[in-house]
Each structure stands twice: as C-alpha cells, then as structure tokens.
Amino acid sequence: MKKKKGPVKVSDLAKQLKLSSKELIGRISELGIGVNSDRSTLAEATVKKVKKAFSKKGPRAKVKPQKKVAKVKPKRKKPAKLIEPTVEENEIALTKAAPPKEEVIPKEKPPQKIVKVKFPITVKDLASRMSIGPSLLIKNLMDLRVFATINQLIDEGIAKQAGEKFGYRIESLPTIEQETMAVYEKQDLSKLKPRAPVITLMGHVDHGKTSLLDYIRKSKIIDFEKGGITQHIGAYRVCLDKGEITFLDTPGHEAFTAMRARGATATDIVILVVAADDGVKPQTIEAIDHARAAKVPIVVAVNKIDKPNIDIDKVKKQLSEIGLTAEDWGGKTITVNVSAKMGEGVEKLLEMILLEAEMLELKADPTKPAGGVVIEGKLSKGGGPVATVLVKNGSLHPGDVVICGKYYGKIRALIDDRIHKVKEAPPSMPVEILGLNGVPDAGDPFIVVDNERKAKEITELRLQKIKEEKLAPVARKISLEDFYAEVQKGKIKELKVILKTDVQGSLEALRDSLMKIDTKELKLNIIHTAVGDVNESDVLLAAASNAVIIGLHAGKTAEAEKAIKREGVDVKLYAIIYEAISDVKAALEGMLEPKLKDVFLGRAVVRQVFKISKAGTVAGCYVQKGTIRRTNDCRMIRNGKEVYKGKLSSLKRFKDDIKEAAEGYECGIGLDGFEDIQRGDIIEAFEVQKIARKL
C-alpha cells in the first residue's frame, strides 16, 4: 500500500497496464510528461492521469514516433517543431513568389486615378490637380518636347500624355453644351407617341411638285412664287381624316442635300414626282441618287396623267431601268398615278404615304423640351431674323429659349404655315420662330435650353470653334490619294464616285469601264452620273456622301468652285478616259489587303542552352547562314516542325548586347515569351514583306 501511495516506477506501471516500458514511455511523452527511462518514477497524481488516459483511448499499437523520443535525449533540440520552420519557409517562399502579382496592381492603379479638368488648362492648375510640383510637370513636358511655362495653357492631348507619366488618367469634363445635349438625348420610352411623317417632294423642274402640294393643301401656294417655280424652302402641315402629314417643298434637291450634309435628317419619306408626258429627266435621276444616298424610302407619283398622248408604261419602264420597279410590275416601289390639276389619284397617294409611315413606326416624346432642325432662315423687314424650324421631338412654346446653330434667342411668337400664331408646336410640326439674334443656316439643329445665360455661353463656344475652323486648313472629305489610308483605319468600306462628262456617250463608256474593275473584295459605288459641268449640287452630294467627283471633258461652275473650297470635296477632271480609269483602279488596288511574304535573313543552330536567373533561358547559338538582327522576327524549328514564331528578346555576344550576329559567329539568343529551347533547335530570322496586289 505504501508503494501505491508513493512514487511508482515506469517499469512497474508498464506491467500493470500490460505494456512494454518503451510503449508506455512513448505514450507518457504524448501526454507532455517528461520521462527519461523505465527507472524513472511517477507521482501518484501522474499515475492517475496516465491510467485515466489509457482507460479513455485504450491500449494501442506501437507508435513509431516513440523511437525518436526514447532514442534521442536531445528531443528538445530536435523536436517536431523543426518541421514547422520548413512550412514557414514554404509560406515565405510563396509570399516571395507573389510580389509579381502585387506589382501588377500598381500598374493598374494609375488609370484608376482619374482627374477631370476643363481644357485648355494651365500647367500650374494641372500640376495642382495631380498633387505634384509644377517644376516636375514642366520637366515632364520637356521630355515630351513641349516647352511650356507655369501659366501657359496646354490642350487635352498633351495633358493626357503628361498625366500618364505620373499614373493619372486625364479626362475632359463635359462642356456645358455636352451636358445640355446629354439631358436632351435622354429618352423615356413610356412617353413616346406616334408622330406625323415628314415628306419631301423632289423631282425635275416643272414636273408639278408644288402644284401637287397646292392641291393637297387646297390653297394657292404657287401664286406666291415667281414664274410658278418654287424659289425657297416651304414647310407645310396637312390634316387628314387618317392622320397628319408634314410636307417639305424644296427647289429640286439642293436644300435637301444641304441639310443632310450638315448631319440633319429631317425627311422620313421622299415623294418623287415624275411627269407622265416628260418621263425620267436628269434632275429626276439626281433626286433619286440623293434620296438613296440618304437611305430614305421613295414613293413615286406619276403626275399629269390628265394630259393627252401620255404613256405611263414608258415612264414605269424608265423608272425600272434605274432601280425603281413599280409594285404592279413585280417590284417594291409604291407608284401612284396622279393629276395635280384634276385631283385624280391624290387620295390614294396620301393613303400610301400614311401606310409607308405606319411601317416606319415613327414616334416622339411630346412632353420633353423641343428639338429639331432649321428648314430655312431669312431676315424679315418687320420681324428681324426668322427661322422656319421642324420640331422632331418635344413641344415648342412661345417664351422658350432656343439655340439654332450659332444663334440663340427667346421665342416671341410661333407662326404656322398659314400665317397663324400658335401656342404650341408638337413633333413633326413646322413653324416660323421670331426672337433670334441672327439668321441660322438650313440644316442647323435647334434645341430648347433652360435660360438665356446658358444659351449665350453655348453659342459663344460654337462661334469660337467656327473661328478656329476657319483659321485651320480645310479638311478634305476624301480623295483618291488618301483613300487607302482611310480603308486601313476601317473608316471606309467602299469608294463612292460621282461621274460628270460632256456627252452621254462618254458617260456610258466611263461608267462601264469603271464597273468592270469592280471585284468581290472591293466595292465601287457610282452614286450619281450626269452630263454637264460639275455644279454645286454635285459638290453637296459628294460632301454628304463622302464621295469623289470624277469629270471627263467637264468643267466646274462658279458656284461649284466656292462649294468645293467650303466643303473640301476632291474633284478630279480628266481629258483622257484612260487616265481616269487608271486613277480609280489605283485607288481600288490600295483597298486590297497586301500579300504577306516571309523573307529569309539568317539561320542559327542551338549548341547549348543556359538557364540564367534574370534573363531566363538563353540559347547559345552558331550562325550558320546570313545575319540575325536584334529587331528581326524569328521562328524556331525542331525536327522539321515550327514550334515557335515571334520576336527576339535578346541578342548577345558574351555579356554584351549586340545589334546583329553575322554568319560564322557565335551568339546568345533569347526568345520573347518562350523557354522550351533544346539543343539542336534551329532559329531562323526573317522579315515580313507586304506585296501590293493588282486587280
């Protein structure tokens, strides 16, 4: 009993538990109790603790770790803890490998530092916005070859380049005009309602455009015109049982194209008026070309069917030859026979217009501030500057502050086409407005703004921009010389051409010759052809369509000369047909993607592969043939197959960087982004040559 109460030897306790002394020592060590040998003694409390642990877990098989404990006394020097530092080292190694990812973050952060400023801006203000010293920014500008003082203004392009050096993305704050337009362009789809279609009557002179419109309006518009010919733009609204229609009566098509050249799209449908007794005439074809260039649906009205000895089928045949095949001839063009004098067929024409408009699903929001396009501007003796405008969206009211192009004003009165004052002009309604401080141009957009202060600020900015554009050289629309460059930028997919010749025979010969050089890859689009000198209408069409005018034995009118300088249109006049064909062919050949050919420059064989910590894998090579330059493209060939194609990342001789390695010399070559280099690989240097293709 005394032994039980006193310390117990490990060997005795092992016998009680039916274990070997080594097994017991290992288990005791697991409990955190230090034991040196089987002769060591354990206190009574410790014995109880060991027995309790054994009663829970039960005896178990031999434990291998106990060898370490029993064998090695310096267990405290080499415990399991020595394994932990290895794990920590692994973690440290991982954190050391992570920095490349962390280093990418700072590269992405600078663009996130966005600074929005108004341009132009002084060097001092830009430096302040980027929280850097002005001297540092001036030094950076000098590196960009811009020598500016602290108070000098710099433009947006230079500011952006300077900002990139300091990790900033410089953005331009929206101007007051951009902010105003952004608010205006917001559209609430739930408030959209159907609007009346806007129709333009076009065609040859004296084919009855105004007479037809006159009958529709039931008034004598023609009486106010000199000689019975329309001399200015008219905009008229007609109310019918099935809906409303707005008509634009133009002198031929010049105003129509002038508006389109300024980016205005006022017309929804074009009514092409063709006289039954006269047929298709040069201005008829011109009107068709202008309508097609604007991508506007065409409805044909064959007028003057009341006259004797007419042949409507002949007119339809002429129309079908220029791509306007009537529906009753199996085509898709709506064609209506009318008599402006007798009124025959007019009701059907109006029905067809409303039907075509219904298919277009024309809608606008009448609740928002008004916006639209200027149809005509004039200076009235009694009313000052007067503008005829077409409301495209929103509703216009007296008292609204409007901006029309570079002019502004508060509307004093709204006058409709019947010279009546109105209190409101909803979408698609044409009205004359009084109160502007100048006469706007046809095609200028107009919008309603909050107040006169904002209107004045916007118009002053526009006037300043116009002055700068006048001082700058005229920007050419497109020319045969720069056509290929425009194609490469993806701006142009086809070459649009207007042909003018002295006689019909030359016109047909030139057109046929040009069409023969057209291919599947290329697109030559002859948008208009006519006999006579290049006139102002041709220039306006070219400006609106970004086309080139080619003339054969043709001259230029005085009006055309002025328009060419104003619009920057390219006009080529030729005396020999083959020169015209050759120039157009050369421009089209420029559109063709060049053939790419790899030209061999040098070959090197890999004799040894080196792994360099900083440079990566480097191939020790011997140049067998030719010369290998640092800037060359290269490919790697292994067992006759190409395994890599790219750029050289380095070219060295011993430790020195070199520009080229000639035949018979050794060199070290690094491949950009490629590490799998093996002994015996072949590295070939080449350059890509572009070979122009011919038609």
C-alpha positions in Angstrom: 0.0 0.0 0.0 2.8 2.3 0.7 4.1 1.7 -2.8 0.8 2.7 -4.2 0.7 5.8 -2.3 4.3 6.7 -3.1 6.0 7.2 -6.4 5.6 4.4 -9.0 8.3 3.3 -11.3 7.6 3.4 -15.0 8.5 -0.3 -15.4 6.0 -1.2 -12.7 3.3 0.9 -14.2 4.0 -0.8 -17.6 3.5 -4.2 -16.1 0.1 -3.0 -14.6 -1.0 -1.7 -17.9 0.4 -4.8 -19.7 2.7 -2.7 -22.0 6.3 -2.6 -22.6 8.3 0.1 -20.9 9.1 1.7 -24.4 5.5 1.8 -25.3 4.5 3.4 -22.0 7.3 6.0 -22.2 6.1 7.0 -25.7 2.5 7.3 -24.5 3.6 9.3 -21.5 5.6 11.6 -23.7 2.5 12.3 -25.8 0.8 13.5 -22.7 3.5 16.1 -22.2 5.2 14.3 -19.2 9.0 14.2 -19.3 10.3 10.7 -18.7 14.0 9.7 -19.2 14.0 5.9 -18.7 11.9 2.9 -17.3 13.5 3.5 -14.0 12.0 7.0 -13.7 9.3 7.4 -11.0 5.9 9.0 -11.4 3.9 10.8 -8.7 0.6 9.3 -7.7 -1.3 12.1 -9.4 0.6 11.5 -12.6 -0.1 7.8 -12.4 -3.8 8.5 -12.1 -3.6 10.8 -15.1 -1.9 8.2 -17.2 -4.3 5.5 -16.2 -7.3 7.8 -17.0 -5.8 8.5 -20.5 -5.4 4.7 -21.1 -9.0 4.0 -19.9 -10.3 6.5 -22.5 -8.2 5.6 -25.5 -7.4 2.1 -24.6 -4.1 0.4 -25.4 -2.9 0.9 -28.9 -0.3 -0.4 -31.3 3.2 0.5 -31.3 3.9 4.2 -32.1 6.9 4.9 -34.3 7.5 8.4 -33.0 8.4 7.0 -29.6 11.7 5.8 -31.2 12.7 9.4 -31.6 11.9 10.2 -28.0 13.5 7.1 -26.5 16.5 7.2 -28.8 17.3 10.8 -28.7 17.7 12.5 -25.5 18.1 15.9 -27.1 14.4 15.7 -28.0 14.1 19.4 -27.0 16.8 20.3 -29.6 15.2 18.3 -32.5 11.5 18.2 -31.7 8.7 18.2 -34.3 8.9 21.9 -34.2 11.9 21.7 -36.5 9.4 20.7 -39.3 7.4 23.9 -38.7 10.1 26.3 -39.8 10.1 24.4 -43.1 6.4 25.1 -43.6 7.1 28.7 -42.7 9.8 28.8 -45.2 7.5 27.5 -47.8 5.0 30.2 -46.9 7.7 32.8 -47.1 8.7 31.4 -50.5 5.1 31.7 -51.6 4.8 35.2 -50.4 8.1 36.0 -52.2 6.6 34.5 -55.4 3.5 36.6 -55.0 5.1 40.0 -55.5 4.8 39.8 -59.3 1.0 39.8 -58.8 1.3 42.6 -56.3 3.5 44.5 -58.7 0.8 44.3 -61.4 -1.6 46.1 -59.1 0.3 49.4 -59.0 0.4 49.3 -62.8 -3.4 49.0 -62.9 -3.9 51.6 -60.2 -2.7 54.7 -62.0 -5.5 54.6 -64.6 -7.9 54.5 -61.6 -6.5 57.9 -60.5 -8.9 59.9 -62.7 -8.6 63.6 -62.9 -11.3 65.5 -64.7 -10.5 69.0 -65.9 -11.7 71.6 -68.4 -9.5 72.3 -71.3 -7.4 74.2 -72.1 -5.7 74.2 -68.7 -2.6 75.9 -67.3 0.4 73.9 -66.3 0.0 75.2 -62.7 -3.6 74.1 -62.4 -2.9 70.6 -63.9 0.0 70.1 -61.6 -2.2 71.1 -58.6 -4.9 68.7 -59.7 -2.3 65.8 -59.9 -0.8 66.9 -56.5 2.7 67.3 -58.0 5.1 70.3 -58.2 4.8 72.5 -61.3 8.5 72.1 -61.9 8.2 68.4 -62.1 5.4 68.7 -64.6 7.3 71.2 -66.7 10.3 68.8 -66.8 8.0 66.0 -68.0 6.6 68.3 -70.7 10.1 69.0 -71.8 10.6 65.3 -72.3 7.6 65.3 -74.5 9.2 68.2 -76.5 6.6 70.6 -75.1 8.2 73.8 -73.7 5.6 75.5 -71.5 5.7 78.0 -68.7 3.9 77.6 -65.4 1.0 79.8 -66.6 0.8 78.5 -70.2 -2.3 76.7 -71.4 -2.0 73.2 -72.7 -4.5 71.1 -74.7 -6.2 67.8 -73.9 -3.8 65.6 -75.9 -0.6 67.0 -74.2 -2.2 66.9 -70.7 -3.2 63.2 -71.2 0.4 62.2 -72.2 1.8 64.1 -69.2 -0.7 62.6 -66.8 0.2 59.0 -67.9 3.8 59.6 -66.7 2.5 60.2 -63.1 -0.1 57.5 -63.1 -3.1 59.7 -63.8 -5.8 59.4 -66.4 -6.7 62.9 -67.5 -10.3 63.2 -68.7 -12.1 66.2 -70.1 -15.1 67.5 -68.1 -18.2 67.7 -70.3 -18.8 71.1 -71.7 -22.0 72.9 -71.0 -23.1 72.0 -74.5 -22.4 68.3 -73.9 -24.2 68.4 -70.6 -27.2 70.1 -72.2 -27.3 67.6 -75.1 -27.0 64.6 -72.8 -30.1 65.8 -70.9 -31.9 66.4 -74.2 -31.0 63.0 -75.7 -32.4 61.1 -72.7 -35.5 59.2 -73.9 -38.4 57.9 -71.8 -39.8 55.1 -73.9 -43.0 55.1 -72.0 -43.8 58.6 -73.2 -43.2 58.0 -76.9 -46.2 58.6 -79.1 -46.8 58.3 -82.8 -45.9 61.4 -84.8 -46.7 62.6 -88.3 -44.4 61.7 -91.2 -42.2 64.4 -92.8 -42.4 64.2 -96.6 -40.1 65.9 -99.1 -41.3 66.3 -102.7 -38.4 66.0 -105.2 -38.1 65.7 -109.0 -37.3 67.5 -112.2 -38.2 71.2 -112.7 -41.8 71.9 -113.8 -43.0 68.3 -113.2 -45.7 69.5 -110.8 -44.2 69.2 -107.3 -45.7 72.5 -106.0 -48.9 72.1 -108.0 -49.4 68.7 -106.3 -48.8 70.1 -102.9 -51.0 73.0 -103.7 -53.9 70.7 -104.4 -53.3 68.8 -101.2 -53.4 72.0 -99.1 -56.4 73.4 -101.0 -54.6 76.8 -101.4 -52.6 78.6 -104.0 -49.0 78.3 -102.8 -47.9 78.6 -106.4 -49.4 82.1 -106.7 -46.7 83.4 -104.3 -43.9 82.0 -106.4 -42.2 83.9 -109.3 -42.9 82.2 -112.6 -44.7 79.3 -110.9 -41.4 77.8 -109.7 -40.6 77.3 -106.0 -37.8 79.7 -105.1 -37.4 78.9 -101.4 -38.0 76.1 -98.9 -41.5 75.7 -97.8 -42.8 73.5 -94.9 -46.5 72.8 -94.7 -48.7 70.7 -92.5 -51.8 68.9 -93.8 -54.5 67.5 -91.6 -56.3 64.4 -93.0 -59.0 62.1 -91.6 -56.5 59.3 -91.1 -53.7 61.5 -89.7 -51.4 64.4 -90.3 -48.6 64.8 -92.8 -45.8 67.4 -92.9 -44.6 68.4 -96.4 -41.3 70.0 -97.3 -41.4 71.6 -100.8 -37.8 72.1 -102.0 -36.2 73.7 -105.1 -35.2 70.5 -106.7 -33.0 68.8 -104.1 -30.2 71.3 -103.2 -31.7 72.2 -99.8 -32.4 68.5 -99.0 -28.8 67.6 -99.6 -27.5 70.8 -97.9 -29.3 69.7 -94.7 -28.1 66.2 -95.0 -24.5 67.5 -95.5 -24.8 69.2 -92.1 -26.0 65.9 -90.5 -29.7 66.8 -90.4 -32.2 64.0 -91.2 -35.4 65.9 -91.5 -37.2 63.8 -94.1 -38.9 60.4 -93.4 -40.2 59.7 -96.9 -39.4 61.2 -100.4 -42.2 61.7 -102.9 -40.6 61.5 -106.4 -42.7 63.5 -108.8 -42.4 62.4 -112.5 -44.4 64.0 -115.3 -46.2 61.4 -117.4 -45.7 63.4 -120.6 -42.0 64.1 -119.9 -40.7 60.9 -118.2 -37.4 60.5 -116.3 -35.1 63.5 -116.7 -31.6 64.3 -115.5 -32.9 66.1 -112.3 -35.2 63.1 -111.7 -32.2 60.7 -111.6 -30.3 63.3 -109.5 -33.1 63.4 -107.0 -33.2 59.6 -106.8 -29.5 59.4 -106.2 -29.8 62.0 -103.4 -32.7 60.1 -101.7 -30.8 56.8 -102.0 -27.7 58.3 -100.5 -29.8 59.5 -97.6 -31.3 56.0 -97.3 -34.9 57.4 -97.3 -37.9 55.4 -98.7 -39.1 56.6 -102.1 -42.7 56.8 -103.2 -43.3 57.7 -106.9 -46.1 60.0 -108.0 -46.6 59.9 -111.8 -48.1 63.3 -112.4 -50.0 65.0 -115.3 -52.0 61.8 -116.2 -54.8 64.1 -117.4 -52.7 65.2 -120.4 -53.4 63.6 -123.8 -50.9 61.2 -125.6 -49.2 60.0 -122.4 -47.5 56.6 -121.9 -47.4 55.6 -118.3 -45.9 52.3 -119.0 -43.0 54.0 -120.7 -42.4 56.1 -117.6 -42.5 52.9 -115.4 -40.1 51.2 -117.8 -37.7 54.2 -117.4 -38.0 54.0 -113.6 -37.4 50.3 -113.6 -34.2 50.8 -115.5 -32.9 53.0 -112.7 -34.0 50.5 -109.9 -37.5 51.8 -109.1 -39.7 49.0 -110.3 -43.4 49.6 -109.6 -45.4 47.1 -107.5 -47.8 46.3 -110.4 -44.6 45.4 -112.4 -43.4 43.0 -109.7 -41.2 45.5 -107.8 -41.3 47.0 -104.4 -41.7 50.7 -105.2 -45.1 52.3 -104.4 -46.2 54.1 -107.6 -49.3 56.2 -107.8 -50.8 57.9 -110.9 -52.0 61.4 -110.0 -53.2 64.6 -111.6 -52.3 67.7 -109.6 -54.6 69.7 -111.8 -57.7 67.4 -111.5 -57.0 65.9 -108.1 -57.2 62.3 -109.5 -55.2 59.8 -107.5 -54.2 62.3 -104.8 -56.3 60.5 -102.1 -54.6 57.2 -102.9 -51.2 58.8 -102.8 -51.9 60.2 -99.3 -53.1 56.7 -98.2 -49.9 55.2 -99.5 -47.9 57.8 -97.6 -49.6 57.1 -94.3 -49.2 53.3 -94.9 -45.5 53.7 -95.5 -45.2 55.9 -92.4 -47.1 53.3 -90.4 -44.5 50.7 -91.4 -41.7 53.0 -90.3 -43.2 53.3 -86.8 -42.4 57.0 -86.3 -42.5 58.1 -82.7 -41.5 61.1 -80.5 -41.9 62.4 -76.9 -44.2 65.5 -76.9 -43.6 66.2 -73.2 -39.8 66.9 -73.3 -38.1 70.2 -74.3 -38.3 70.7 -78.0 -35.5 69.9 -80.5 -35.4 69.7 -84.3 -33.8 71.1 -87.4 -33.9 74.5 -89.2 -35.6 74.3 -92.6 -35.0 77.9 -93.7 -33.6 81.1 -92.3 -34.3 84.6 -93.5 -34.2 88.3 -92.4 -37.7 89.8 -92.3 -38.1 93.6 -92.5 -40.7 93.7 -89.8 -39.7 90.8 -87.6 -35.9 90.6 -87.9 -34.3 87.2 -88.1 -36.9 84.5 -88.8 -36.3 80.7 -88.9 -38.6 78.0 -90.2 -38.0 75.0 -88.0 -39.3 71.5 -88.0 -39.9 70.1 -84.5 -38.6 66.5 -84.3 -39.0 65.8 -80.6 -40.7 67.6 -77.7 -43.1 70.6 -78.0 -42.1 74.2 -78.7 -43.8 77.1 -77.0 -43.6 80.9 -77.0 -41.2 82.1 -74.4 -38.9 79.1 -74.8 -35.1 79.9 -75.1 -33.7 78.2 -78.2 -30.3 77.7 -79.7 -30.3 77.5 -83.5 -26.8 76.7 -84.7 -24.6 79.6 -83.6 -27.5 81.9 -82.7 -30.0 82.0 -79.8 -33.0 83.9 -78.6 -36.2 83.8 -76.6 -39.2 82.9 -78.8 -41.5 85.9 -79.2 -44.0 84.1 -81.4 -44.7 80.9 -83.2 -46.3 81.2 -86.7 -47.6 78.2 -88.6 -47.7 77.7 -92.4 -51.0 79.5 -92.8 -49.6 82.6 -91.0 -51.5 82.0 -87.8 -50.0 82.4 -84.4 -50.0 79.2 -82.4 -49.3 78.4 -78.7 -47.7 75.1 -79.2 -45.7 73.2 -81.9 -45.8 69.4 -81.3 -43.4 66.9 -83.0 -43.4 67.0 -86.9 -44.9 70.4 -87.0 -43.2 73.2 -89.0 -43.3 76.7 -87.6 -41.6 80.1 -88.0 -40.0 81.4 -84.9 -39.2 85.1 -84.1 -36.8 86.3 -81.5 -33.4 85.0 -82.6 -30.3 87.2 -82.6 -29.2 86.0 -86.1 -30.2 84.1 -89.2 -29.4 80.4 -88.9 -28.5 78.2 -91.8 -30.7 75.4 -93.3 -29.8 72.2 -91.6 -28.7 73.7 -88.3 -30.1 71.8 -85.3 -32.1 73.6 -82.6 -32.8 72.8 -79.0 -34.6 74.4 -76.1 -32.4 75.3 -73.1 -33.2 76.4 -69.5 -32.2 80.0 -69.7 -30.6 82.7 -71.9 -27.3 82.7 -69.9 -26.7 79.0 -70.8 -27.8 79.7 -74.4 -25.3 82.6 -74.7 -22.5 80.6 -73.2 -23.1 77.7 -75.7 -23.4 79.9 -78.7 -20.2 81.8 -77.8 -18.3 78.5 -77.6 -19.7 77.5 -81.0 -18.7 80.8 -82.5 -15.2 80.4 -81.1 -15.0 76.9 -82.6 -16.1 78.2 -86.0 -13.4 80.8 -85.9 -10.8 78.2 -85.2 -12.1 76.0 -88.0 -11.8 78.9 -90.5 -8.2 79.5 -89.5 -7.4 75.8 -89.8 -6.9 74.3 -93.3 -10.0 72.9 -94.9 -10.4 69.2 -94.0 -10.9 67.2 -97.2 -13.8 64.8 -97.2 -11.9 62.0 -99.1 -9.5 61.9 -102.0 -8.2 59.1 -104.3 -4.7 59.7 -102.7 -5.7 59.2 -99.1 -8.4 56.6 -99.8 -6.2 53.6 -98.9 -5.2 55.1 -95.6 -8.9 55.6 -94.7 -9.7 52.0 -95.6 -6.9 50.7 -93.4 -8.3 52.7 -90.4 -11.6 50.9 -91.0 -13.4 54.2 -91.8 -14.4 53.3 -95.3 -15.7 50.1 -96.9 -16.3 51.4 -100.4 -15.3 54.1 -102.9 -18.2 56.3 -103.8 -17.9 58.2 -107.0 -19.9 60.9 -108.9 -19.3 60.9 -112.7 -19.8 64.0 -114.9 -19.0 64.1 -118.6 -19.6 66.3 -121.6 -21.8 63.9 -123.6 -23.9 60.8 -122.8 -21.6 58.5 -124.9 -18.6 59.4 -122.8 -20.6 58.9 -119.6 -21.6 55.4 -120.5 -18.1 54.5 -121.7 -16.6 55.8 -118.4 -19.2 54.1 -116.2 -18.9 50.8 -117.9 -15.1 50.8 -117.8 -15.1 51.6 -114.0 -17.7 48.9 -113.3 -15.5 46.3 -115.0 -12.7 46.8 -112.4 -15.1 46.1 -109.5 -14.4 42.8 -107.7 -15.9 40.8 -104.9 -13.4 42.1 -102.4 -13.8 45.7 -103.4 -16.8 48.0 -103.7 -17.0 50.8 -106.2 -20.3 52.6 -105.8 -21.2 55.1 -108.5 -23.9 57.1 -106.6 -24.6 59.6 -109.4 -24.0 60.2 -113.1 -24.9 63.2 -115.2 -24.0 65.1 -118.3 -22.6 68.7 -117.9 -20.2 70.6 -115.7 -19.7 69.9 -112.0 -22.3 72.0 -110.2 -22.9 73.0 -106.6 -25.5 70.2 -106.2 -22.8 67.6 -107.2 -20.4 69.0 -104.6 -23.1 68.9 -101.8 -24.0 65.3 -102.7 -20.3 64.4 -102.6 -19.9 66.2 -99.2 -22.9 64.5 -97.7 -21.9 61.0 -99.1 -18.1 61.3 -98.7 -17.7 60.7 -102.4 -15.1 61.7 -105.1 -16.2 63.6 -108.2 -14.6 62.5 -111.5 -15.2 64.6 -114.6 -14.3 63.7 -118.2 -14.2 66.7 -120.6 -16.2 68.6 -118.0 -15.6 71.8 -116.2 -16.7 73.4 -112.9 -19.3 76.1 -112.4 -18.5 79.2 -110.3 -20.9 78.1 -107.5 -19.2 74.7 -107.6 -15.8 76.2 -107.1 -17.0 78.0 -104.0 -18.7 74.9 -102.6 -15.5 72.8 -103.3 -13.4 75.2 -101.2 -16.1 75.3 -98.5 -16.8 71.5 -98.3 -13.3 70.2 -99.1 -14.5 67.8 -101.7 -12.0 66.1 -104.1 -12.8 66.8 -107.7 -10.7 65.1 -110.5 -11.1 66.4 -114.0 -9.6 64.4 -116.9 -9.2 64.9 -120.7 -8.4 61.2 -121.4 -10.6 58.4 -120.2 -7.8 56.0 -119.6 -6.2 58.4 -117.0 -9.5 58.5 -115.1 -9.8 54.7 -115.1 -6.1 54.3 -114.1 -6.5 56.6 -111.1 -9.7 54.9 -109.8 -8.1 51.5 -110.4 -5.0 52.6 -108.4 -7.3 53.7 -105.5 -9.2 50.4 -105.5 -5.9 48.4 -105.6 -5.0 50.3 -102.4 -8.1 48.8 -100.8 -6.8 45.2 -101.4 -5.1 43.6 -98.4 -1.4 43.2 -99.4 0.1 39.7 -99.7 2.5 38.9 -96.8 5.8 37.2 -97.6 8.4 36.0 -95.2 11.9 36.8 -96.5 14.7 34.7 -95.0 17.6 36.6 -93.4 19.6 34.2 -91.3 19.8 30.8 -89.6 21.4 29.8 -86.3 21.7 26.3 -84.6 21.4 25.9 -80.9 24.5 24.3 -79.5 24.0 24.9 -75.8 21.1 26.0 -73.5 21.7 28.2 -70.5 19.4 29.0 -67.6 20.1 32.5 -66.3 18.2 33.7 -63.3 17.4 37.2 -64.6 17.4 36.6 -68.3 15.6 33.2 -68.3 16.5 30.6 -70.9 19.2 31.7 -73.4 20.3 29.7 -76.4 24.0 29.6 -77.2 23.9 29.6 -81.0 26.2 29.4 -84.0 25.1 31.4 -87.0 25.2 29.1 -90.0 23.9 31.4 -92.7 23.0 35.0 -93.2 22.7 37.6 -90.5 20.5 37.7 -87.5 19.5 41.1 -86.2 18.0 42.1 -82.8 14.9 43.6 -84.4 14.1 40.6 -86.6 11.1 38.3 -86.4 12.1 34.7 -85.9 10.8 31.1 -85.8 12.2 28.0 -84.1 12.2 24.7 -85.9 12.5 21.4 -84.1 12.6 18.1 -86.1 11.4 19.9 -89.2 8.3 21.5 -87.4 7.8 25.1 -86.4 7.4 25.2 -82.6 7.7 29.0 -82.1 7.2 32.2 -84.0 7.7 35.6 -82.6 10.4 38.1 -81.7 13.9 38.0 -80.2 14.0 39.2 -76.6 17.8 39.5 -76.6 20.9 39.1 -78.8 24.3 39.0 -77.1 27.9 38.1 -77.6 29.3 37.0 -74.3 27.9 39.6 -71.9 27.5 42.4 -74.4 24.2 43.3 -76.2 24.7 43.4 -80.0 22.6 44.6 -82.9 23.4 41.7 -85.2 25.3 38.5 -85.4 26.9 37.6 -88.8 27.5 34.2 -90.4 30.2 32.2 -88.7 29.9 33.9 -85.3 28.5 32.6 -82.0 25.9 34.5 -80.1 23.3 34.2 -77.3 19.7 34.4 -78.3 16.6 34.9 -76.1 13.1 34.3 -77.4 10.3 36.5 -76.3 8.0 34.5 -74.0 9.5 31.1 -74.9 11.6 29.0 -72.6 11.4 25.5 -74.1 14.7 25.7 -76.0 16.6 22.5 -76.7 20.0 21.7 -78.1 19.9 21.1 -81.9 16.9 23.5 -82.5 17.1 25.8 -85.5 16.4 29.5 -85.1 15.6 31.3 -88.4 15.4 35.1 -88.7 13.1 36.7 -91.3 11.2 39.9 -92.2 7.7 40.2 -93.4 7.3 42.0 -96.7 4.0 43.4 -98.0 3.4 42.9 -101.7 0.8 45.1 -103.3 -1.9 43.2 -105.1 -3.1 44.0 -108.5 -6.6 43.8 -110.0 
